[in-house]
Amino acid sequence: MLAALDPSHALPRDAAHATLIGRAWLPDASGPSPVAVRDGGVFDLSPVAATVSEILNLADPVGAVRSAQRLARIGSASDLLANSDEAARDATRPWLLAPCDLQAIKAAGVTFVSSMLERVIEEQARGDPAKAETVRRAIVGIIGDNLSAVKPGSPEAARVKEALIAQGAWSQYLEVGIGPDAEVFTKSQPMSAVGTGADIGIHPKSAWNNPEPEIVLAVAADGRVVGATLGNDVNLRDFEGRSALLLGKAKDNTGSCAIGPFVRLFDERYSIDDVRRADLALRVEGPDGFVLDGASPMGRISRDPLDLASQAIGANHQYPDGFVLFLGTMFAPIQDRHGPGQGFTHVVGDVVTVSTPTLGALVNRVRTSDTVARWTMGAGALMRNLARRGLLAPAGAR
């Protein structure tokens, strides 16, 4: 079993006081149900709502989850976590899925100075990892680290932009990094994210790729940020580096979006301030004995999480089922793996763990996107399954 698929690692350190919801696959129902974690057990929330989206869109999701009575116990958190390991799964027993369903899956990019510089390097290197170190030295030599204190969209940012243009160092990534408008893009399609323990996919033609450890906000249709979870925004640096117009191919592949293990709802013990203070840790453990450790302190994000959420939804962008939003990462690995100057790239069999004490740990094993489990349950299939189970009646009628 993957080591982090254990309640002591996978759940928040204060799990006994956390309001945690997610999704589980129920073999007897041939489909998923929203679930809650209580006293070490995982309970079926479908009497409250048929989907996680519906729960998060309630006026008081915390109150609805806490007040729900006579919920069926699916199993222990320990058993569901253990059975979430795709390589050792018993398909006759429940396991965890990504804790989102009908929501749009959005992502904010270039929200940390270090990752912004890496995107500029990718662009200048044209996706060739062998050129990355040379380009890195040249770019840092021009702009150094003086962008770290620049507030995006400020007059100072505009002056920095003018200076960089004059030096021939401006980039589309710097535009979204320090300009007035954040980069917010569609990471993946609703229902396509994989959960903890699942295999994640890198494109088989990619030779330069990496994990991106991030906090993911859960946002209701009216724009309320109601909770948070962990995510791995798997990225193909060579594809995006060749052309920013390949962003969709670099970001949206089978298994390339991992979210979980649970959404922690905002309540009296956990709030957006805890998101702002979080320090994310990342560990990559390779089948070749390679180990990479990294970190992404949210305190160094250049745009506030609520600002990013407000740029994703508003008068110009509506999401009736709500959305989840990756907040970006400052982690861009440069540790050489296959030779001097080659930097980091995944190999098949890597185990990737994203963690922070208040949200637990998300763990996945790397394969190529053409060999991971195919995505077969979209929104239509979910609706048919819920209809067969009698779960599409109005919430008050269940």
PADO-902190 format. One record per residue: residue in one letter; x, y, z of N, C-alpha, C in turn. Coordinates in steps of 0.02 Angstrom, whole numbers, padded with zeros to 5 digits, always signed. Layout:
N
AXYZXYZXYZ...
END
This chain:
398
M+00042-00060+00000+00000+00000+00000+00044+00062+00000L+00021+00114-00035+00056+00178-00032+00057+00203+00040A+00116+00222+00064+00126+00238+00135+00079+00293+00159A+00067+00343+00118+00027+00401+00141-00048+00386+00141L-00068+00327+00117-00139+00309+00119-00157+00278+00186D-00147+00318+00237-00159+00298+00306-00187+00359+00341P-00237+00351+00384-00267+00410+00416-00218+00455+00451S-00165+00428+00479-00116+00471+00514-00080+00518+00467H-00077+00501+00403-00045+00544+00353-00097+00580+00310A-00149+00543+00289-00195+00568+00239-00244+00619+00266L-00261+00614+00330-00310+00659+00359-00276+00718+00393P-00311+00774+00401-00282+00831+00438-00262+00809+00508R-00211+00842+00535-00187+00823+00601-00241+00833+00655D-00288+00878+00642-00344+00889+00688-00408+00862+00658A-00404+00804+00626-00461+00776+00590-00522+00769+00634A-00513+00756+00698-00569+00747+00743-00612+00810+00748H-00583+00868+00731-00619+00931+00736-00632+00962+00667A-00616+00926+00614-00623+00953+00546-00689+00930+00515T-00719+00973+00474-00779+00955+00436-00755+00934+00367L-00753+00868+00355-00724+00840+00294-00778+00806+00252I-00780+00824+00188-00825+00790+00142-00785+00768+00081G-00811+00719+00046-00778+00695-00014-00825+00652-00054R-00797+00607-00093-00836+00560-00133-00805+00491-00128A-00848+00441-00131-00824+00372-00131-00861+00333-00184W-00827+00285-00213-00858+00239-00261-00889+00182-00221L-00953+00169-00234-00989+00116-00199-01003+00060-00249P-00967+00005-00245-00976-00050-00293-01048-00075-00297D-01082-00078-00240-01151-00103-00240-01198-00058-00280A-01181+00007-00284-01222+00055-00321-01195+00067-00391S-01137+00038-00407-01103+00050-00471-01095+00124-00485G-01083+00163-00431-01076+00234-00440-01052+00268-00376P-01045+00334-00378-01016+00372-00322-01070+00402-00276S-01049+00418-00216-01090+00456-00169-01047+00507-00133P-01075+00565-00117-01039+00611-00073-01035+00580-00004V-00981+00593+00032-00970+00561+00097-00944+00613+00146A-00952+00596+00210-00925+00636+00265-00882+00590+00308V-00831+00620+00340-00788+00583+00386-00808+00601+00457R-00825+00551+00496-00845+00562+00566-00815+00507+00609D-00779+00527+00660-00754+00479+00710-00719+00419+00678G-00679+00433+00627-00641+00380+00595-00679+00339+00545G-00744+00355+00535-00785+00320+00486-00802+00364+00427V-00822+00333+00372-00843+00368+00312-00917+00353+00302F-00958+00407+00296-01031+00399+00296-01060+00428+00231D-01112+00395+00206-01145+00414+00144-01188+00476+00154L-01172+00530+00117-01209+00593+00123-01265+00599+00071S-01278+00547+00032-01328+00554-00020-01398+00572+00006P-01417+00556+00070-01481+00581+00094-01483+00657+00100V-01424+00689+00105-01420+00762+00108-01421+00792+00039A-01382+00764-00006-01379+00787-00075-01347+00733-00118A-01365+00732-00181-01340+00679-00225-01268+00690-00248T-01245+00753-00245-01178+00769-00269-01142+00815-00220V-01076+00815-00224-01037+00862-00185-01053+00933-00206S-01063+00943-00271-01080+01010-00297-01142+01038-00262E-01193+00996-00254-01254+01018-00222-01243+01036-00149I-01202+00996-00115-01187+01010-00045-01151+01078-00038L-01101+01089-00080-01063+01151-00075-01103+01212-00094N-01157+01203-00132-01199+01259-00152-01254+01273-00101L-01260+01232-00048-01309+01247+00004-01290+01312+00040A-01340+01344+00069-01328+01406+00105-01282+01395+00165D-01286+01336+00196-01245+01319+00254-01221+01247+00248P-01170+01234+00207-01148+01165+00198-01123+01133+00262V-01090+01171+00305-01065+01143+00368-01123+01121+00411G-01173+01163+00418-01231+01146+00458-01268+01085+00431A-01274+01082+00364-01309+01025+00333-01273+00960+00346V-01206+00961+00341-01167+00900+00352-01169+00880+00425R-01161+00928+00469-01158+00912+00541-01226+00888+00567S-01280+00914+00540-01345+00897+00567-01375+00833+00536A-01342+00807+00484-01369+00748+00451-01367+00688+00498Q-01424+00653+00504-01430+00596+00549-01443+00532+00510R-01431+00476+00543-01446+00410+00516-01414+00399+00448L-01352+00422+00442-01315+00410+00379-01286+00339+00381A-01287+00308+00323-01258+00240+00318-01182+00243+00322R-01154+00200+00362-01081+00197+00368-01054+00153+00311I-01012+00182+00270-00983+00146+00213-00925+00102+00235G-00887+00127+00282-00829+00091+00307-00785+00138+00347S-00729+00113+00371-00683+00156+00408-00641+00197+00359A-00618+00255+00382-00574+00295+00341-00512+00256+00323S-00487+00217+00369-00428+00176+00357-00439+00128+00299D-00496+00093+00299-00510+00044+00247-00519+00077+00179L-00556+00133+00176-00566+00166+00112-00502+00195+00084L-00461+00223+00128-00396+00250+00105-00353+00194+00077A-00348+00138+00114-00307+00083+00091-00331+00056+00024N-00397+00053+00015-00423+00025-00047-00423+00076-00105S-00400+00137-00090-00394+00187-00143-00330+00179-00183D-00283+00137-00160-00222+00123-00197-00241+00083-00259E-00238+00116-00317-00261+00084-00378-00224+00020-00394A-00162+00016-00374-00122-00043-00390-00140-00103-00348A-00176-00092-00292-00192-00148-00247-00266-00148-00228R-00308-00120-00271-00378-00110-00254-00420-00173-00259D-00465-00182-00212-00516-00233-00215-00579-00200-00242A-00597-00215-00304-00652-00180-00338-00720-00197-00308T-00723-00244-00261-00787-00260-00229-00799-00218-00166R-00750-00177-00148-00755-00135-00087-00749-00062-00106P-00778-00016-00066-00777+00056-00082-00706+00085-00081W-00697+00139-00119-00635+00177-00118-00650+00251-00131L-00600+00293-00117-00609+00365-00124-00598+00389-00195L-00636+00440-00213-00629+00474-00278-00608+00546-00264A-00596+00584-00317-00586+00656-00309-00647+00686-00275P-00639+00733-00228-00696+00759-00190-00734+00814-00225C-00740+00810-00291-00780+00858-00329-00813+00818-00385D-00868+00844-00412-00902+00807-00465-00924+00853-00522L-00980+00888-00514-01006+00929-00569-00972+00996-00576Q-00930+01014-00528-00898+01080-00530-00849+01085-00589A-00844+01146-00616-00791+01160-00664-00723+01155-00627I-00672+01134-00663-00605+01128-00633-00561+01182-00664K-00548+01234-00625-00510+01292-00649-00442+01295-00614A-00396+01332-00643-00330+01339-00613-00303+01409-00626A-00270+01436-00576-00235+01500-00582-00161+01485-00592G-00131+01518-00640-00061+01505-00654-00018+01566-00640V+00046+01554-00632+00096+01606-00624+00078+01651-00564T+00064+01620-00508+00044+01657-00448+00100+01663-00397F+00158+01633-00412+00217+01639-00370+00275+01663-00414V+00318+01704-00385+00374+01732-00424+00418+01677-00451S+00435+01626-00411+00481+01574-00434+00451+01535-00492S+00386+01520-00489+00356+01483-00544+00349+01528-00605M+00339+01593-00595+00336+01639-00650+00403+01639-00689L+00458+01640-00651+00523+01639-00684+00533+01574-00722E+00509+01518-00694+00516+01454-00728+00475+01453-00792R+00417+01485-00793+00377+01487-00854+00414+01528-00908V+00446+01583-00886+00485+01623-00933+00542+01581-00961I+00574+01542-00918+00629+01499-00940+00605+01447-00990E+00547+01416-00975+00519+01367-01022+00508+01399-01091E+00482+01461-01089+00467+01496-01151+00531+01509-01190Q+00583+01534-01155+00645+01551-01188+00683+01488-01212A+00675+01433-01174+00709+01370-01192+00672+01332-01246R+00612+01355-01263+00570+01322-01313+00558+01249-01297G+00550+01234-01231+00534+01167-01211+00593+01119-01209D+00654+01143-01218+00713+01100-01217+00745+01103-01148P+00741+01049-01108+00769+01052-01040+00844+01063-01039A+00879+01044-01092+00952+01052-01094+00972+01126-01095K+00926+01169-01118+00941+01240-01122+00918+01279-01061A+00883+01245-01016+00850+01280-00961+00899+01316-00916E+00953+01284-00896+00999+01314-00848+01032+01376-00877T+01051+01373-00941+01082+01431-00973+01033+01490-00975V+00971+01475-00994+00920+01527-00997+00906+01554-00927R+00904+01510-00877+00890+01530-00808+00942+01582-00785R+01005+01568-00797+01057+01615-00776+01049+01682-00811A+01032+01680-00874+01025+01743-00912+00966+01784-00886I+00909+01751-00875+00849+01787-00852+00859+01815-00782V+00885+01775-00736+00896+01798-00668+00948+01854-00668G+00996+01851-00713+01045+01904-00717+01014+01971-00736I+00958+01968-00772+00925+02030-00792+00878+02056-00738I+00835+02011-00712+00783+02035-00667+00795+02015-00594G+00842+01970-00581+00856+01950-00512+00794+01926-00477D+00788+01942-00413+00728+01923-00376+00689+01985-00354N+00698+02039-00391+00667+02102-00371+00592+02104-00385L+00564+02050-00414+00493+02049-00427+00453+02023-00368S+00486+01995-00318+00451+01962-00264+00407+02009-00223A+00425+02073-00220+00386+02120-00180+00340+02163-00223V+00337+02148-00288+00295+02189-00332+00223+02164-00330K+00177+02210-00314+00107+02192-00312+00078+02192-00382P+00049+02136-00404+00021+02133-00472-00029+02188-00484G-00023+02220-00542-00070+02272-00562-00056+02341-00533S-00003+02347-00492+00012+02411-00460+00051+02456-00507P+00055+02521-00491+00097+02566-00531+00170+02543-00533E+00194+02515-00477+00263+02490-00476+00271+02433-00526A+00220+02389-00530+00222+02334-00578+00225+02361-00650A+00188+02414-00663+00189+02444-00730+00258+02471-00747R+00292+02500-00697+00359+02526-00709+00408+02469-00721V+00401+02414-00684+00444+02356-00695+00434+02329-00765K+00371+02327-00787+00356+02303-00854+00391+02345-00906E+00388+02411-00899+00421+02456-00947+00496+02444-00949A+00526+02434-00890+00598+02423-00886+00617+02357-00919L+00577+02305-00909+00593+02240-00938+00584+02240-01014I+00532+02275-01038+00523+02282-01110+00584+02316-01141A+00608+02367-01107+00667+02403-01132+00728+02358-01136Q+00732+02308-01091+00789+02262-01091+00777+02200-01133G+00719+02197-01166+00704+02140-01208+00688+02077-01169A+00666+02085-01107+00655+02027-01064+00582+02017-01047W+00536+02053-01081+00466+02044-01064+00439+01978-01090S+00388+01953-01058+00360+01888-01075+00286+01888-01060Q+00249+01846-01096+00177+01838-01082+00166+01812-01011Y+00215+01775-00984+00208+01748-00916+00218+01804-00864L+00262+01851-00879+00269+01908-00835+00206+01951-00837E+00173+01953-00894+00111+01992-00899+00059+01968-00849V+00049+01902-00846-00001+01877-00798+00027+01871-00728G+00093+01872-00722+00124+01868-00656+00121+01933-00617I+00131+01989-00651+00131+02053-00616+00082+02104-00646G+00047+02085-00700-00002+02129-00730-00067+02128-00691P-00117+02166-00712-00179+02172-00674-00223+02110-00676D-00216+02070-00729-00261+02013-00739-00225+01947-00726A-00253+01907-00682-00225+01841-00667-00238+01793-00725E-00194+01742-00730-00207+01688-00776-00254+01638-00742V-00314+01629-00769-00361+01579-00745-00383+01538-00805F-00371+01474-00804-00386+01432-00861-00423+01369-00838T-00451+01334-00886-00485+01271-00871-00433+01215-00869K-00423+01188-00810-00373+01135-00801-00397+01070-00832S-00459+01052-00817-00485+00988-00837-00561+00992-00838Q-00593+00939-00860-00666+00939-00866-00700+00914-00802P-00761+00937-00788-00797+00909-00731-00800+00833-00733M-00788+00802-00676-00790+00730-00668-00726+00695-00690S-00677+00732-00715-00617+00700-00743-00560+00693-00692A-00563+00729-00636-00508+00726-00588-00505+00658-00554V-00444+00637-00537-00435+00575-00500-00421+00591-00427G-00434+00543-00384-00425+00554-00313-00361+00526-00286T-00354+00528-00220-00294+00502-00189-00288+00427-00201G-00227+00404-00210-00215+00333-00224-00219+00314-00296A-00250+00356-00337-00258+00341-00408-00193+00353-00446D-00186+00320-00504-00130+00334-00548-00141+00400-00583I-00088+00440-00589-00092+00502-00627-00053+00494-00692G-00070+00534-00742-00042+00524-00808+00001+00581-00834I+00057+00563-00864+00097+00610-00903+00094+00587-00976H+00094+00634-01021+00089+00617-01092+00150+00574-01112P+00140+00520-01149+00196+00477-01167+00249+00510-01210K+00232+00566-01242+00281+00600-01284+00318+00655-01246S+00303+00664-01182+00335+00716-01143+00400+00691-01112A+00452+00732-01118+00517+00715-01088+00537+00764-01034W+00494+00813-01020+00509+00863-00968+00443+00883-00935N+00431+00856-00877+00368+00866-00844+00378+00865-00768N+00328+00887-00731+00335+00889-00659+00268+00893-00624P+00266+00876-00559+00206+00887-00520+00201+00960-00500E+00141+00982-00484+00132+01049-00458+00087+01045-00397P+00117+01047-00337+00078+01043-00275+00040+01108-00261E-00025+01103-00251-00065+01163-00244-00122+01153-00194I-00144+01207-00165-00208+01207-00129-00262+01223-00180V-00318+01188-00173-00375+01196-00218-00434+01222-00178L-00462+01278-00198-00521+01306-00164-00584+01275-00192A-00633+01264-00148-00700+01243-00168-00745+01304-00165V-00774+01322-00223-00811+01385-00229-00883+01370-00251A-00931+01399-00216-01001+01390-00232-01021+01432-00293A-01080+01418-00319-01102+01453-00379-01109+01528-00370D-01122+01549-00308-01129+01621-00295-01062+01654-00278G-01007+01618-00284-00942+01647-00273-00914+01638-00203R-00953+01609-00157-00927+01597-00090-00874+01543-00091V-00817+01557-00060-00766+01506-00052-00783+01468+00011V-00799+01404+00005-00828+01367+00061-00781+01313+00089G-00724+01302+00058-00678+01251+00083-00616+01246+00041A-00574+01198+00058-00511+01189+00022-00489+01116+00025T-00448+01098-00022-00419+01031-00025-00351+01036-00058L-00321+00979-00074-00255+00977-00105-00260+00956-00178G-00212+00978-00218-00212+00959-00288-00142+00951-00316N-00138+00912-00369-00077+00905-00408-00094+00922-00480D-00072+00980-00501-00085+01006-00569-00028+00982-00614V-00029+00918-00631+00025+00887-00670+00037+00928-00733N+00101+00943-00747+00117+00989-00801+00170+00960-00847L+00163+00973-00912+00213+00954-00962+00252+01016-00981R+00312+01023-00955+00350+01084-00966+00374+01090-01038D+00388+01034-01070+00412+01038-01139+00356+01059-01186F+00295+01034-01176+00239+01052-01220+00223+01127-01213E+00214+01150-01150+00197+01220-01140+00255+01265-01161G+00317+01242-01151+00374+01282-01170+00380+01292-01245R+00359+01243-01284+00361+01249-01357+00313+01304-01381S+00255+01308-01347+00206+01360-01365+00154+01365-01310A+00139+01426-01290+00086+01436-01240+00019+01412-01266L+00011+01407-01332-00051+01384-01362-00060+01308-01352L-00008+01275-01327-00014+01204-01311-00033+01193-01238L-00056+01247-01205-00074+01241-01134-00124+01185-01122G-00175+01180-01165-00225+01128-01156-00195+01059-01158K-00150+01047-01205-00117+00981-01210-00068+00971-01153A-00038+01024-01129+00010+01018-01073-00026+01003-01007K-00088+01026-01001-00122+01022-00937-00178+00970-00934D-00213+00957-00988-00273+00917-00986-00263+00851-01023N-00240+00801-00986-00232+00734-01012-00264+00685-00963T-00277+00625-00985-00308+00576-00941-00265+00566-00879G-00296+00576-00821-00261+00567-00758-00215+00623-00737S-00216+00679-00774-00168+00732-00759-00192+00781-00706C-00251+00770-00678-00278+00815-00627-00296+00773-00566A-00259+00782-00511-00272+00745-00449-00295+00793-00396I-00349+00776-00360-00377+00818-00308-00397+00773-00249G-00383+00796-00187-00406+00758-00130-00360+00765-00069P-00368+00723-00019-00418+00669-00018-00489+00693-00003F-00496+00747+00038-00561+00772+00056-00562+00848+00052V-00621+00877+00042-00630+00949+00050-00640+00964+00124R-00600+01010+00150-00611+01032+00219-00653+01095+00216L-00713+01092+00242-00758+01150+00241-00735+01203+00290F-00746+01266+00271-00730+01321+00315-00781+01322+00373D-00755+01323+00433-00798+01325+00493-00763+01365+00547E-00782+01356+00609-00753+01395+00664-00680+01377+00676R-00656+01320+00650-00586+01299+00661-00542+01305+00600Y-00571+01319+00542-00531+01320+00480-00561+01372+00433S-00518+01417+00407-00543+01472+00366-00493+01488+00311I-00509+01539+00272-00465+01561+00218-00398+01584+00246D-00396+01607+00307-00332+01627+00337-00286+01567+00346D-00314+01509+00359-00273+01448+00364-00244+01430+00296V-00283+01442+00243-00257+01432+00175-00198+01479+00163R-00206+01541+00182-00153+01591+00170-00089+01573+00208R-00096+01539+00265-00038+01523+00307-00007+01455+00291A-00039+01416+00249-00018+01347+00238+00050+01342+00204D+00088+01292+00224+00150+01273+00191+00141+01204+00161L+00143+01201+00095+00135+01137+00061+00203+01102+00054A+00202+01037+00067+00262+00997+00056+00249+00949-00002L+00301+00936-00040+00296+00887-00094+00355+00839-00090R+00340+00776-00101+00393+00725-00104+00380+00681-00165V+00433+00671-00204+00432+00624-00259+00480+00567-00242E+00456+00506-00243+00497+00447-00229+00496+00403-00291G+00553+00396-00323+00556+00359-00385+00571+00286-00377P+00552+00245-00425+00568+00173-00422+00643+00160-00428D+00680+00212-00450+00753+00208-00456+00789+00231-00393G+00752+00245-00340+00782+00269-00278+00789+00344-00274F+00771+00378-00327+00775+00451-00328+00723+00480-00281V+00743+00531-00242+00697+00566-00197+00704+00641-00207L+00647+00674-00214+00646+00746-00221+00598+00775-00170D+00620+00823-00132+00577+00858-00084+00572+00931-00103G+00512+00958-00097+00502+01028-00112+00449+01058-00067A+00440+01123-00073+00392+01158-00031+00362+01216-00070S+00301+01236-00050+00267+01292-00080+00230+01330-00026P+00263+01380+00006+00230+01418+00060+00178+01466+00031M+00116+01459+00052+00063+01502+00026+00074+01575+00045G+00113+01587+00097+00127+01656+00116+00165+01695+00063R+00193+01660+00014+00231+01693-00038+00193+01700-00104I+00128+01686-00102+00088+01694-00162+00081+01768-00178S+00081+01785-00242+00081+01855-00262+00010+01885-00265R-00041+01843-00271-00110+01867-00272-00148+01830-00217D-00190+01865-00181-00227+01834-00127-00275+01782-00155P-00284+01725-00120-00330+01674-00144-00400+01699-00159L-00427+01745-00118-00494+01771-00131-00495+01815-00194D-00440+01849-00208-00435+01888-00269-00437+01842-00330L-00400+01786-00325-00400+01738-00380-00470+01710-00391A-00505+01693-00337-00573+01667-00344-00619+01719-00376S-00611+01782-00356-00654+01834-00383-00640+01848-00457Q-00578+01834-00479-00562+01842-00550-00588+01784-00591A-00605+01728-00557-00630+01670-00594-00706+01671-00602I-00742+01706-00558-00814+01707-00560-00839+01778-00551G-00894+01795-00584-00920+01863-00579-00969+01876-00635A-00976+01939-00653-01024+01957-00704-01009+01925-00772N-00945+01911-00784-00926+01883-00848-00919+01807-00848H-00919+01776-00789-00907+01704-00784-00952+01674-00731Q-01000+01633-00751-01044+01600-00703-01032+01524-00705Y-01039+01493-00647-01031+01421-00640-01089+01395-00598P-01143+01374-00630-01203+01353-00592-01191+01296-00544D-01142+01254-00558-01126+01198-00514-01067+01213-00468G-01045+01276-00469-00985+01294-00431-00922+01273-00468F-00866+01284-00436-00802+01264-00467-00750+01253-00413V-00698+01218-00432-00639+01212-00390-00582+01248-00424L-00538+01279-00385-00487+01322-00413-00418+01306-00385F-00374+01280-00427-00304+01272-00409-00273+01341-00402L-00236+01352-00347-00209+01419-00333-00139+01431-00359G-00109+01381-00391-00041+01390-00416+00011+01367-00366T+00073+01364-00389+00127+01339-00347+00191+01377-00359M+00234+01380-00309+00300+01409-00320+00351+01354-00333F+00327+01291-00331+00373+01234-00339+00385+01221-00413A+00446+01228-00435+00466+01211-00503+00534+01176-00498P+00534+01109-00498+00596+01072-00483+00650+01081-00536I+00710+01092-00512+00768+01099-00558+00823+01049-00541Q+00811+01006-00491+00861+00957-00471+00873+00908-00528D+00937+00899-00547+00954+00854-00602+00937+00782-00584R+00906+00748-00631+00889+00678-00619+00926+00631-00666H+00931+00649-00729+00960+00604-00778+01029+00627-00804G+01053+00682-00777+01118+00706-00798+01125+00780-00787P+01186+00806-00784+01198+00877-00771+01161+00921-00821G+01126+00971-00795+01090+01018-00837+01025+00994-00865Q+01005+00932-00848+00943+00904-00875+00882+00920-00832G+00895+00942-00769+00839+00958-00726+00799+00897-00706F+00737+00910-00683+00694+00856-00659+00641+00839-00711T+00626+00775-00716+00567+00752-00751+00543+00687-00720H+00479+00673-00725+00452+00612-00697+00476+00550-00734V+00474+00493-00700+00479+00429-00732+00419+00388-00708V+00400+00339-00750+00344+00296-00731+00361+00260-00666G+00313+00261-00619+00323+00229-00555+00337+00278-00499D+00350+00341-00515+00359+00392-00462+00297+00394-00417V+00308+00401-00353+00254+00412-00306+00258+00484-00282V+00204+00522-00292+00203+00593-00277+00155+00606-00219T+00181+00639-00167+00140+00656-00109+00139+00731-00098V+00079+00760-00098+00069+00830-00082+00035+00833-00014S+00062+00873+00032+00035+00872+00099+00041+00939+00134T-00002+00949+00183+00002+01004+00230-00039+00983+00291P-00018+01000+00351-00050+00973+00411-00125+00986+00416T-00149+01042+00391-00220+01058+00399-00265+01024+00348L-00236+00995+00295-00276+00962+00243-00258+00889+00233G-00203+00866+00262-00184+00796+00254-00136+00786+00197A-00145+00730+00160-00098+00713+00107-00135+00683+00048L-00114+00703-00011-00138+00677-00075-00080+00638-00105V-00090+00574-00121-00035+00533-00146-00057+00497-00209N-00013+00497-00259-00028+00466-00323+00035+00435-00353R+00025+00385-00395+00080+00352-00430+00078+00372-00504V+00137+00385-00534+00142+00410-00602+00144+00353-00653R+00102+00361-00704+00105+00319-00764+00097+00365-00824T+00094+00337-00884+00081+00379-00942+00005+00382-00953S-00017+00437-00982-00089+00451-00987-00126+00401-01032D-00089+00365-01075-00122+00316-01117-00128+00248-01082T-00099+00242-01022-00103+00178-00986-00141+00183-00919V-00156+00243-00897-00196+00250-00835-00268+00230-00850A-00307+00222-00797-00377+00204-00805-00413+00256-00848R-00450+00232-00897-00486+00278-00941-00542+00312-00904W-00555+00375-00921-00610+00413-00891-00674+00395-00928T-00720+00364-00892-00782+00340-00924-00845+00369-00894M-00842+00394-00832-00903+00421-00801-00903+00497-00804G-00937+00524-00854-00947+00595-00858-01013+00615-00825A-01034+00677-00838-01095+00702-00805-01157+00662-00826G-01160+00643-00889-01218+00605-00913-01223+00538-00879A-01167+00503-00874-01166+00437-00841-01184+00444-00767L-01160+00498-00736-01177+00509-00666-01252+00520-00657M-01282+00560-00700-01354+00573-00695-01394+00509-00703R-01374+00466-00751-01410+00403-00761-01404+00359-00700N-01344+00358-00670-01333+00317-00610-01375+00342-00552L-01374+00408-00542-01413+00436-00486-01488+00425-00496A-01511+00429-00559-01581+00417-00573-01601+00346-00556R-01559+00297-00574-01574+00228-00558-01577+00217-00483R-01539+00256-00445-01537+00249-00373-01589+00291-00337G-01630+00328-00376-01682+00369-00347-01656+00430-00309L-01599+00457-00330-01567+00512-00294-01575+00579-00328L-01616+00583-00379-01623+00647-00414-01686+00685-00393A-01721+00662-00342-01777+00699-00315-01752+00762-00281P-01794+00815-00275-01772+00875-00239-01747+00857-00170A-01698+00895-00146-01665+00879-00083-01715+00870-00026G-01766+00912-00024-01815+00908+00029-01857+00846+00028A-01857+00812-00031-01899+00753-00037-01862+00688-00020R-01796+00693-00010-01758+00632+00005-01761+00615+00079
END
